[in-house]
Amino acid sequence: MKLNSLQKDRAAGVLVTLAAGDALGAGYEFGAPLPEGTPVSMKGGGPFGFAPAEWTDDTSMAVALAEALVDSPSAPGSAAALIATVRAWARWAAEAKDVGAQTSSVIAAARRLAAAGGRSEAHASDFATAAAEFHASTGRSAGNGSLMRTAPLALAYLDRSPSELFAQAGVVSALTHADADALEACGLWCVAIRKAVLTGELDVRAGLDLLPAARAAVWLERIETTERSRPRDFARNGWVVEAFQGAWSAIRLTSASASGPAHLRAALEEAVRGGRDTDTVAAIAGGLLGAAYGYSAVPFEWRQHLHGWPGLRARDLMALGMELGRGQGRRMDSWPRAATHDYSMWGRTDALVQHPHDDGVWLGGVGSVARVAELGIEAVVSLCRLGTDEVTSIPVHDHATFWLADSVNNADPDFVLREAAAAVERYRAEGKTVLLHCVRAESRTPTVAALYGAQAAGVTPLRALEDVRRVLPGARPNPLFMELLGRP
């Protein structure tokens, strides 16, 4: 599907924000609700000993689904896509720190069914049969394990109808969770994510008309109850309905006092403060918040060390979200997968000077990236696209990337510019020499350099820009950036 620049940002944000919520909640899992305003962080730990900023089973299962879907761009509902999904889940479960009880039981039963049929690997039909049998034998299969992983499906169905998406969400849920509540929750959440990516709106009612009237009335009452409540009020959030309610409650409650990136952060923190199944509720909320606000709205401090099975980082999740949204599969010859990015048509890109207020910060064009090792640069802040092989000498967590075009087509440019300046400040506080660059060091680089300089020298951003222009005479921030620099 052809997406505009803001829709691309929102598609890229879905998996990254899901993972950020997941990692934020991991260290608080199964704990009691936290007092209002208690700070939360990606501290790691928790009952399963996750590392700081490491995501859990919620994101790992979503990644497996996303990778199966991105490799089936023309047929996300195909048997091949479902088989690839369940095989990836089985591989993950074999090495995971934590597998939900119901999911673990279904995977084990599916393996037994496959073995009985003389097959070395289970098929999707084995999973669906095992899930149906689990439901029939227990009468309870409405855990939150399918809702936590459902977000990638919405991205794969951006160019299809909401009814198709709703139906397929039920099919994918039923691979492990066959209860009607689980199927319907996944359908409603997926339709809400799809709408958020396409329009930027947060609306969990968008899929209600796809339900039979009686079930729509049940879910409308549940949503209305949610909007009168707080996340902490849903003490049984291991149940898919209360996980749904806890996530939506966190989003709605914080929307009254925050918007944009501030709302994304406040809502995920509130989801964690709700207690109990904190990682899952925050992951569910994250998928929808990322769809509405985008990759650009995720704080760099959350993205910097974000990681998890199977050895992926935030950039990998960003790429998966982009590719799912475009519906063209993995494109290894174009950004964000390409090894290099061609800027030859931009003219001279080799500008390189030291910051007038801090000689530990270099300001440059994209051509200066090739000199990182030569200059002993230890961290890079990129304000333009780069290929995957262009900053290989720098550890991933020391390469900060920001989506920022030198135009009006930016999501939350004030936030992104200030986050980029904060990344420079963060690296400098760690004692690292930093390269701050865009393509030609004309607009984006001097703007962020001025914001950083204002903090470093205790002057206004406009005064700092004057100093930057003395070393970068070609610095010409565009009118929007100049307006932002002039704000208090």
C-alpha positions, 0 to 999 in steps of 0.5 A, spaced: 500 500 500 502 506 498 503 510 504 504 518 505 510 520 510 506 520 516 502 513 515 509 510 514 511 513 521 505 510 524 506 504 521 513 504 523 511 505 530 507 500 531 512 494 533 517 499 536 512 502 541 509 495 543 516 492 544 517 499 548 511 498 553 513 490 553 520 492 556 517 497 560 512 493 564 517 487 564 520 489 571 513 490 574 510 483 572 505 480 577 506 486 582 501 490 585 498 497 582 503 502 584 501 509 587 499 514 582 505 518 579 510 513 581 516 513 576 517 507 572 523 505 567 525 499 563 529 496 569 528 489 567 528 484 572 521 481 574 519 474 575 523 472 569 529 476 570 529 480 563 535 484 562 533 492 562 530 494 556 529 487 553 522 485 551 518 479 553 514 473 550 509 479 548 513 482 543 517 475 541 510 472 539 508 478 535 515 478 531 514 471 529 507 473 526 510 479 523 516 476 520 511 470 517 506 476 514 512 480 511 514 474 507 507 473 505 505 480 502 500 478 497 497 473 501 497 474 509 491 470 510 494 464 507 496 457 509 503 458 508 503 464 512 500 461 518 504 455 518 510 460 518 507 463 524 506 457 528 513 454 526 516 460 529 512 460 535 515 453 536 522 455 535 521 461 540 518 457 545 524 452 545 528 457 548 524 462 551 525 465 558 517 465 559 511 462 555 504 463 557 501 457 560 495 456 555 500 458 549 505 452 552 500 447 553 497 448 546 504 448 543 506 442 546 499 439 544 500 441 537 507 437 537 504 431 539 498 431 534 504 432 529 508 426 531 502 422 531 501 424 524 508 422 522 510 430 521 516 433 524 513 440 525 506 442 527 502 445 522 497 451 523 491 446 523 495 442 529 495 448 533 488 450 531 485 443 533 490 443 540 487 450 542 480 448 540 481 442 545 484 446 550 478 450 550 473 444 550 476 441 556 477 447 560 472 451 558 476 457 559 481 459 554 480 467 554 487 469 556 490 475 554 496 471 550 493 472 543 491 480 544 498 481 546 501 479 539 496 481 534 498 488 532 502 486 526 496 483 523 493 490 522 499 492 518 498 487 513 491 489 512 491 496 511 489 495 504 484 490 505 477 491 508 476 492 516 471 486 515 477 481 512 482 484 518 477 482 523 475 475 521 483 474 520 484 476 527 480 471 529 483 466 525 490 467 528 487 468 535 484 461 534 491 458 533 492 458 541 486 462 544 479 459 541 474 463 546 470 468 543 472 473 547 479 472 545 477 472 538 473 479 538 478 482 542 483 481 537 478 483 532 477 490 535 484 492 537 486 490 530 481 494 527 483 500 531 490 499 530 489 499 522 484 506 523 490 509 527 495 508 522 491 510 516 488 516 520 492 518 526 485 517 530 484 512 537 478 509 536 476 502 539 469 502 537 471 502 530 470 495 529 463 494 533 459 494 527 463 488 525 460 484 531 453 481 531 448 486 535 448 482 541 456 481 542 457 489 539 452 491 545 456 487 550 463 490 548 460 497 548 458 496 555 465 493 556 468 499 553 464 504 556 466 501 563 473 502 561 472 509 560 470 510 567 475 506 570 483 506 571 488 500 569 488 498 576 481 497 577 482 491 572 485 486 577 484 480 572 488 483 567 490 476 565 483 475 562 483 478 555 477 482 556 480 486 562 487 486 559 483 490 553 480 494 558 486 496 562 490 498 556 484 502 553 483 505 560 490 507 560 490 511 553 483 514 555 485 516 562 491 520 560 488 523 554 485 528 558 492 531 560 497 529 554 497 529 547 502 526 542 509 523 544 507 526 551 500 522 551 504 515 548 509 516 554 504 517 559 499 512 557 504 506 557 507 509 564 499 508 567 498 501 564 504 499 568 502 502 574 496 498 573 499 492 576 499 485 575 500 483 568 504 489 566 508 487 560 502 485 557 497 490 558 503 495 556 504 492 550 497 491 548 496 499 549 503 500 545 501 497 539 495 502 538 499 508 541 504 507 536 499 506 530 496 513 532 503 517 534 508 513 530 516 511 531 518 519 532 514 519 538 517 514 542 522 517 547 530 515 544 531 513 552 526 507 550 529 506 543 536 506 545 537 499 548 530 496 546 532 488 544 529 481 544 528 475 541 531 473 536 536 478 537 533 484 534 533 491 536 528 497 535 531 499 528 529 492 526 522 492 529 521 499 525 523 496 518 518 490 519 513 495 521 514 499 515 515 493 510 508 490 513 505 497 512 507 497 505 505 490 503 511 489 498 515 484 502 522 485 504 526 490 499 533 489 500 535 494 495 531 500 498 531 503 505 531 501 511 534 494 508 539 497 503 546 496 505 547 503 503 543 510 501 545 514 495 546 521 496 550 523 490 545 527 487 545 532 493 552 535 491 557 536 497 555 532 503 562 532 506 562 538 511 565 537 518 566 542 523 567 542 531 561 544 535 563 552 537 560 550 544 563 543 545 569 540 541 567 533 543 561 534 538 562 534 530 557 537 526 557 534 519 554 532 512 552 525 511 559 524 507 562 525 514 560 518 517 565 515 513 570 518 517 568 516 524 573 511 525 579 516 523 576 521 528 575 517 534 568 518 534 564 514 539 557 515 538 553 518 532 546 522 531 543 521 524 538 526 522 537 522 515 537 515 512 543 511 512 544 504 510 545 498 514 552 498 513 554 505 513 556 505 521 558 498 522 564 501 527 559 504 532 555 499 537 548 499 535 546 503 542 551 508 540 547 510 534 541 514 535 537 515 529 531 520 528 526 521 522 526 528 520 525 531 513 527 538 511 520 539 510 513 540 513 512 533 513 514 531 520 511 528 525 512 532 532 518 536 529 519 540 536 519 533 540 524 530 535 529 535 534 529 536 542 530 528 542 536 529 538 539 534 542 538 530 548 541 524 545 547 528 543 547 530 551 546 523 553 552 521 549 556 527 552 554 525 559 557 518 558 564 521 555 563 519 548 565 524 542 559 525 538 558 526 530 551 529 529 549 529 522 544 530 516 545 530 509 549 537 507 549 540 514 544 545 512 538 545 516 537 539 520 544 539 523 544 546 525 538 546 528 539 540 533 546 543 534 543 550 536 538 546 541 544 542 544 548 549 544 543 552 548 543 547 553 551 547 553 552 554 553 546 557 557 544 561 551 538 561 547 537 557 541 537 563 536 544 565 540 547 558 539 545 558 532 549 564 531 555 561 533 554 555 529 553 559 523 560 562 524 563 555 523 558 552 518 557 558 514 552 554 510 547 553 515 540 555 513 534 552 518 528 552 514 522 557 517 519 551 521 525 550 524 527 557 525 520 558 528 521 552 533 528 555 535 525 561 537 520 558 542 521 559 549 
